[in-house]
């Protein structure tokens, strides 16, 4: 009987994270770009944890929110 063997190319975010060394960091903006259109957010976070890669959120844009939600956020901060 013939057995089929399937191999799948790693997704873009997997390739990037696999090539990173433990203890390094990746910008959140870059990771979010790699994950765009993917449903693998939990897998990516797990790989970050497993490889001890930190997520740099300093590159995320600062957004000024308005309305009732913004007032509550400012109050809670």
Secondary structure, DSSP 8 states (H G I E B T S, - for coil): -----------HHHHHHHHS-TT-EEEHHHHHHHHTT-S-HHHHHHHHHHTT-EEE-TTS------SHHHHHHHHH-
